[in-house]
Amino acid sequence: MRVEIFVRSAGAAILGIVGWRLGAFYSGWQAAPVEGGWIIPVFIVLGLALGFGVSPYLTTRPIRWGLNRLDEIPAGTVFAAVLGLAVGLALSALLAWPLSQLPGLWGKLLPVGVSILFGYLGMALLLAKGKEFPQFFGSELSRVSGGVARNGQFLLDTSAIIDGRIADVSQTGFISGTLVIPRFILDELQHIADSSDSLRRNRGRRGLEVLNKLRKETDVPIKVVDVNVEDVYEVDGKLVKLAKSLQCPIITTDYNLNRVAELQGIRILNINELANAIKPIVLPGEEMRIRVIQEGKEVGQGVGYLDDGTMVVVENGRRYLNSQIDIIITRVLQTAAGRIIFAHPKAA
């Protein structure tokens, strides 16, 4: 605010002086100060008003707009553009001296024109073709643009925030990097929390509580980025496009987002897959103790659950309903929904 006031004041002073000089010129102040004396104050007032009104629109606001736009451009893109410009200007410099020896106007205009042309072609070529050379650009652009291979950025999806287990995983120290939350993810979470549906509202509020827990109870850095992905209206599409430009993985529990992102070459860290991977391994013939809490689908079956939620189907376990029994594992079935353990009572 202080900068803008200073800019307005400076602009008013400069244009006020310009108005004074213009008024003096057009009024013929030196020759007839009495007849044209009223013109000078009018020009000064107009200059002061114009300078105070338009100065920020010619200075600070265009600069601020440019910086905001620059923040939205991935650093890898900026790097490719600068490198292409440098290569183009270097090539044009080789032709500048011979062209400058041409007689007349051609010797002055052609070196400038060639520099502009080669600089533009260099930027356009590297921006268009840089991604097709992963052997050369992949690692460098990933390093410059903050890829996961260099400084460990992870994009958080709404589903992973609402799920809540990301906070527990962060507390264990297994995540060594920065959790990046785009502004549109926060907006979607806020929209869910304000929903008229009580179930959606509770899910949204849970997500906000998880974010608060992440900030207060974990050492993992949280970074909210205020970026806008143009030409994409769905949140999942924005997240995938942002992940591709930042070259970092997405943490999610959304199966559909998982498949779509993988088709586009985006690395996905699915919390459900992590949970399944760290479940304790059990083998046929092992013994364990379990509480049978309900009947199974088949006649005589009983069902219990391990601490991690794995279902245990006990053959002939119905008669032990609501009791703790020792069982022997007979087989383990892996399904898309998770693992199912089949067993029979040890006493049987």
N, C-alpha and C positions, 0 to 999 in steps of 0.2 A: 504494500500500500504506500509506504514512504517513497519507494522508488518511482511509482507512478506519479505521485504528487510532484516529485522533483522533475520528472520528465515533462509533465504538463507545464510547470513553471518555467523550465528552460525553453520549451517550445514557444510559450507565450512571449517570453523576453525576446527570443530571436525573431519571431514573426512581427512582434511589435516594432522592433528596429527596422525590419524590412518595410513595414507599413509606413513608418515615418519617412524613410528615404523615398518610397514611391509617392507618398503624398507630397513631399517637397518637390519631386520632379514634375508631377503632373499639374500641380497648382501654380507653378512658376513662382515659388515662394521667394526666391532671391530677387526676382524682378518686381513682383507686385505682392508683397506680403499681406497687405490689407484685404485685397479682393479674394485671394485664394487661401487665406489663413484658416478657414473652417475645414478645408479638405484634409489637412494634416492630422488633426485629432480624430477625424472619422477613420482614416486609414490606420492610425495607430490602434484605435479600439477594435477595428476589424481584425488586425493582425494579432492582437492579444487574444481575442475570442477564438479565432481560428487555430492559433497555436495551442491554446489550452485544451481545445476540444479534440483535435485530431492527432496530437503528438503521440499518445500511446498506441494509436492504430498504425502509426508509421514506424514505431521503434519497438517498444517492449512486447506488445501483443503478438506481432508477427514472429518475434524471436521465441516467445514462450510457446506459440503454436508449433514452430519448427522443432523445438526441443521435445515437445510431447509426441510429435509424429516420429521423431528419431528414436524415442524410447520404444515405440511399437515395432520398429524394424529390427529383426534379429541381428545380433552382432556379426554373425557369419556372412549375412548379406552385405553389410557395410564393409566388411573385410574384403569380400570378393570385388565390390565396386571400386574400392580404393586401389586394390592391386591391379585391376584391369585398367584403371585410369593411369596408374604409374607406368604400366607396360606400354600403353598406347602413346603416352607422351614421350617415353624413351625412344620408341620407334620413329615418332614424328621428328624428334630432334636430329636424327640421322639424315632426314631429308630437308630440314630447315635451312641449313647453310647452302647446299647447292641451289635450292629454289630462290634463296635471297639474292643470288648472283644474276637472276634474270633481269633484263632491262625494264625500266618503266614501272608502271603500277603493279605488274605481275610479281615483281620481286618483293613487294611489300605485302601484298594480300595473300599470296599462295602459302607462305610459311604459317601464317595465322590460321588459315583455313584448314591446312593439313593437320595442325596440332589439334584443332577442335574435332575434326573428323576422326583421327586416330584415337583420341581420348574417349570419344563416345563409343566407337567400335570396340575398344578394349573393355569398357565397362559392360556393354551389352553382351559381348561374347562370354565373359566370365560369369555374369549373372545368369545367362541362359544355359550355359554348358557346364558350369562348375559342378553341379550335382551328379553329372554323368561320369565324373572321374573320382570315385571314392578313394582310390589308392593315394591320390595326391591331396585332394581337398577334404576327404572325410575326417581324418584325425585332426587336421589343423582347424577346420571350421568348427568341429566339435569342441576343441579346446577354447577357441575364441568365443564361441556362442554359449559357453557354459553347459556343454553336454555332460551327461551323467558319467561318462568315462573319466572326466577331469575333476569336476567339483561336486558331483553327486546331487543333482537336482531331481526331484520327484514331483510330478503333478498329482494332486489329490482330486479324486472324483467325488461327487456328492454321495454316492452310495457307500464309499469307503468311510466318509465322515460320519454318516448316520449309523453305519454298522458299529462303530465305536472301538473295534479291536485295534485300530491303528494307534490309538493312545497307549494301549497296553504293550504293543510291539515296540513303540518308541521308547517306553520306559525301560525296556530290557537292554537298550543300547545297540540293537542289531541294525538300526537305520543310522548310517553315518553320512549325513548329507542334509540338504535343505528341502523341507516340504513346501512346495510352491502351490498357492491357492489363487487361481484367477478370480478377478472381481465378479465375473458372470457366474461362477460357482457359488460365491457368497450370496449373490442376488437370488439364485434359484433356491438356496437354502432358506433365505429369508421369506421367499414366496411360499415355500412349503410350510414354514412355521406360522404364517398368517392365514393358512387355509381354513375354510369353514368346516372341512371334514376333520373330526377330532383325531382320527388315526393319523392322517397326514400331518396335522398340527403337532401332535406329540413326537412324530418322527423328526420334524424340522427342529423342534426345540431340543431334542436329544442331540442332533447334529451340532447345534450351537453350543451345547454344554460340552461336547467332545472337543470342539475347537478351543474352548476356554481351558479345558483340562490340558490340552496339548501345549498351550502357552504357559501355563502356570506350573505344571507338574513334570514336564520333560525338558531335557536339555537339547532337543532337536530344534534347530532354527526354523521358524515359520516365516514365510515371505508371501505377502499378498501383492499380486501384480495387477495393476490397473491397465489391462490391455483389451483391445477390442478386435475381434476377428471379423473382418469384413466379408460380406457375401455369404455368410453362414448364419443361420438363424437357430438351429437346434444346438442345445448345450453340448451334447456328445460330439457333434461335428466340429464345434469350436474347439473342444478339448483335444480332439485328434489332430486338427490342423496346427494348434499351438504346440502340441508335443512334437510334431514333425519339424516345425521351425526351430524349436529350442533343442531338439535332439535329446529328449529325456523321456523316461518311461512314465506310465500312468499307473497309479495305485488305485484299484477299484475292486468291487465285488459284483459288478454288472456283467453278466454272461454275454449279452448282446454286444456291449461295448468292447468286451474282450475279443470277440470274433472279428468285429469290424476293424479294430485297431491293428490286429495281427495281419489282416489282409493288406493293410497299407504299410506294413513294415515297422509298426510302432511296438516297442517292447512293453509288455503288460506284466505288472506284479499283482496277481490276484490273491487277495487275503484268504479266500476260501481254499485255494490250492495250497497256500502256505499252511493253513490249519490242518489240511489232510496230510501234508507231508511230515508234519511233526507229531502226528499221533503215534503213540507207542506201538511197536511192531509185536504182533502176537502170532504164534504159530500153532498149527494143529498139534494136539497132545499136551499143550500147556494147561495148567490149572489156575483158576482164579476164583475169587469170591464175589458174588453179585446178589443184588436184591431184585427179586421178580416183582414187578409192579403192575403188570397187566397181562391179559390173555393175548395170545398170538392169533394169526389168521387161520391156521390149521388146528385141527382138533388136538387138544392136549398140550399145545404149545404155551409157553410163558415168555414174556419179554421183559428185559431189563436194559439198563443203559450204563455205559462207563462214564467216568468223570468228564471225558471230552465229548460226550454226546453220542458215541458210537452205539448203535443198536445191537443187542445180544439176544438172539432167539434161542431159547432153551427147549429142546425137545422133551416132552413129558414133564414140562415144568409148571403146568397149570396148577397142580396140587400144592405147589410151594408159593402160591400167590401171597404177596406181602411178607415174604420171609427171605432171610439171608441164607444162601446155599453155596456150596462149593461146586464148581462146574469144571468140565474138561472140554476144551475147544476141539471141535471136529473139522471145521473148515472156515475159511475167511473169504467172503465175496466182496469184490470191489465193484461198485456201481458208479454211475455218473453223479448220483446224489451223495456218495460217500461209501463207507465200509459197513458191511453187515457181518457179524460174527455168529456162527452157529455152534451150539454146544449141547451137551446133555449133562444131567446131574451126576456128580461123582458117585453118589450112593446107588445110582440105578444100575 
